[in-house]
């Protein structure tokens, strides 16, 4: 095992046991059996260490996200992604807070956010999205994070598992239509067209024309 791996694993164990406050450079160095200067040479600074620990903790989560794959039902895929996200947050709260509880956006989170946006984009392409893609993705994430933080801050005996399903179905009902037959209104069509153009922009329009069309579609979507 390399020195870098020892440091990351030592930091991960400290994070699990004591939360973010336990991750002092001195504690991590001691747990890994190295001197503090070695930690700084390896990661540059403490933020570099925290980025590596976050990536380590989120590795299995991201693997699970990719393993879900894609089906012909993007709304069903969103449900499965939501369930995986909430399950991870409740099972690995220290890692989750390191990823989502700080202003700094770490690289592993960017990848997770991109996966969510792709799923929402596929819902838009199917003509089943009521609101713009970015707004929908932010709403799904904010609701999921709210559920996780609510559970983590409540005594185990007061946690209602039905709340997870209720919140999931509420946000899905807010951002999607039941079927493409009900997505014939102008906003849903505008959202679907923009998603399709972003996926395959083609060369029929110039960059300026694409930008103008995107602005018009955003207006229609609202």
C-alpha positions in Angstrom: 0.0 0.0 0.0 1.4 3.4 -0.9 1.8 6.3 1.5 -1.0 8.1 -0.3 -3.4 5.1 0.2 -2.5 4.8 3.9 -3.2 8.5 4.4 -6.6 8.3 2.6 -7.7 5.2 4.5 -6.6 6.6 7.8 -8.5 9.8 7.1 -11.6 7.8 6.0 -11.6 5.9 9.2 -11.2 9.0 11.3 -14.1 10.6 9.3 -16.4 7.6 9.9 -15.6 7.6 13.7 -15.5 11.3 14.5 -16.9 13.2 11.6 -15.4 16.1 9.8 -13.9 17.6 13.0 -11.7 14.5 13.5 -9.8 15.2 10.3 -6.9 17.3 11.5 -3.7 16.9 9.6 -1.9 15.9 12.8 -4.5 13.1 13.5 -4.4 11.8 10.0 -0.6 11.8 9.9 -0.4 10.0 13.2 -3.0 7.4 12.2 -1.2 6.7 8.9 2.2 6.5 10.7 3.8 9.4 8.8 5.0 12.9 9.5 2.8 15.9 8.8 5.1 17.2 6.0 4.6 13.9 4.1 0.8 14.6 4.1 1.4 18.1 2.6 3.8 16.7 0.0 1.3 14.1 -1.0 -1.9 16.3 -1.2 -0.6 19.9 -1.3 -2.9 21.1 1.5 -5.8 19.9 3.6 -8.3 20.6 0.9 -6.4 18.2 -1.4 -6.6 15.6 1.3 -10.3 16.1 1.8 -10.9 15.9 -2.0 -9.1 12.5 -2.0 -11.1 11.3 1.0 -14.4 12.4 -0.5 -13.5 10.6 -3.8 -12.6 7.5 -1.8 -15.9 7.5 0.1 -17.9 8.2 -3.0 -16.3 5.5 -5.1 -18.8 2.8 -4.3 -21.7 5.3 -4.6 -20.6 6.4 -8.1 -20.0 2.7 -9.0 -23.6 2.0 -7.9 -24.9 4.9 -9.9 -23.2 3.7 -13.1 -24.3 0.1 -12.4 -28.0 1.3 -12.4 -27.6 1.8 -16.1 -30.4 3.3 -18.3 -33.8 1.8 -19.2 -36.5 3.0 -21.6 -38.2 4.6 -18.6 -36.1 7.7 -17.5 -38.6 8.5 -14.7 -38.1 5.0 -13.3 -34.4 5.6 -13.6 -34.8 8.8 -11.6 -36.6 6.9 -8.8 -33.9 4.3 -8.6 -31.2 7.0 -8.6 -33.1 8.8 -5.8 -33.3 5.7 -3.7 -29.6 5.0 -4.1 -28.7 8.6 -3.2 -30.8 8.6 0.0 -29.6 5.1 1.0 -25.9 6.3 0.7 -26.6 9.5 2.6 -28.2 7.6 5.5 -25.6 4.8 5.6 -22.5 7.0 5.1 -23.5 10.3 6.8 -19.9 11.5 7.4 -18.9 11.1 3.8 -22.2 12.6 2.6 -21.7 15.7 4.7 -18.1 16.0 3.4 -19.5 15.9 -0.1 -22.6 18.0 0.3 -22.4 19.9 3.6 -19.6 22.3 2.6 -19.5 25.2 0.2 -16.6 23.7 -1.7 -17.9 21.5 -4.5 -15.6 18.4 -4.8 -14.9 16.6 -8.0 -16.8 13.4 -7.0 -19.9 15.5 -6.4 -19.5 17.0 -9.9 -19.7 13.5 -11.4 -22.8 12.7 -9.3 -24.5 15.9 -10.3 -23.7 15.2 -13.9 -25.4 11.8 -13.7 -28.5 13.3 -12.2 -28.7 16.0 -14.9 -28.3 13.3 -17.6 -31.3 11.4 -16.2 -33.4 14.6 -16.0 -32.3 15.5 -19.5 -33.5 12.1 -20.8 -36.9 12.9 -19.2 -36.9 16.2 -21.0 -36.0 14.5 -24.3 -39.0 12.2 -23.8 -41.3 15.2 -23.5 -42.2 14.5 -19.9 -40.5 17.4 -18.1 -42.6 20.3 -16.8 -39.7 22.6 -15.8 -36.3 23.3 -17.3 -33.6 20.7 -16.8 -31.4 22.6 -14.5 -34.3 23.7 -12.3 -35.6 20.1 -12.1 -32.2 18.7 -11.2 -31.7 21.2 -8.5 -35.2 20.5 -7.1 -34.6 16.8 -7.0 -31.2 17.2 -5.3 -32.5 19.8 -2.8 -35.4 17.6 -1.8 -33.3 14.5 -1.5 -30.7 16.3 0.6 -33.5 17.7 2.8 -34.8 14.2 3.5 -31.4 12.9 4.4 -30.5 15.8 6.7 -33.9 15.5 8.3 -33.4 11.8 9.1 -29.8 12.3 10.3 -30.9 15.0 12.7 -33.8 13.0 14.1 -33.7 10.2 16.8 -33.9 6.8 15.1 -37.3 6.1 16.7 -38.8 9.2 15.1 -37.7 8.5 11.5 -40.6 7.6 9.2 -39.5 5.6 6.2 -42.7 6.5 4.4 -41.4 10.1 4.2 -38.6 9.1 1.8 -41.1 7.6 -0.7 -43.6 10.5 -0.2 -40.9 13.1 -0.9 -39.6 11.2 -3.9 -43.1 10.9 -5.4 -43.9 14.5 -4.7 -40.9 15.9 -6.4 -41.4 13.6 -9.4 -45.0 14.7 -9.7 -43.9 18.3 -9.6 -41.3 18.1 -12.4 -42.8 15.4 -14.7 -46.0 14.5 -16.6 -47.6 11.1 -16.4 -47.0 10.4 -20.0 -45.9 12.0 -23.3 -49.6 12.3 -24.2 -50.0 14.9 -21.4 -46.9 16.7 -22.4 -48.4 18.5 -25.4 -48.4 21.9 -23.8 -45.9 24.5 -25.1 -43.6 24.6 -22.1 -43.0 20.8 -22.2 -42.4 20.9 -25.9 -39.9 23.8 -25.5 -38.1 21.9 -22.8 -38.0 18.7 -24.9 -36.7 20.7 -28.0 -33.9 22.4 -26.0 -32.8 19.0 -24.5 -32.7 17.5 -28.0 -30.7 20.4 -29.4 -28.2 20.2 -26.5 -27.7 16.5 -27.2 -27.3 16.9 -30.9 -26.8 20.5 -31.8 -26.0 19.8 -35.5 -24.7 22.5 -37.8 -27.9 24.0 -39.2 -27.6 27.0 -36.9 -24.7 29.2 -36.0 -23.5 29.5 -32.4 -25.3 32.8 -32.1 -28.5 31.3 -33.5 -28.3 28.4 -31.1 -27.9 30.8 -28.2 -30.8 32.9 -29.3 -33.0 29.8 -29.8 -32.1 28.5 -26.4 -33.1 31.8 -24.8 -36.5 31.7 -26.6 -37.1 28.1 -25.5 -36.2 29.0 -21.9 -38.8 31.8 -22.1 -41.4 29.4 -23.5 -40.6 26.8 -20.8 -41.4 29.4 -18.1 
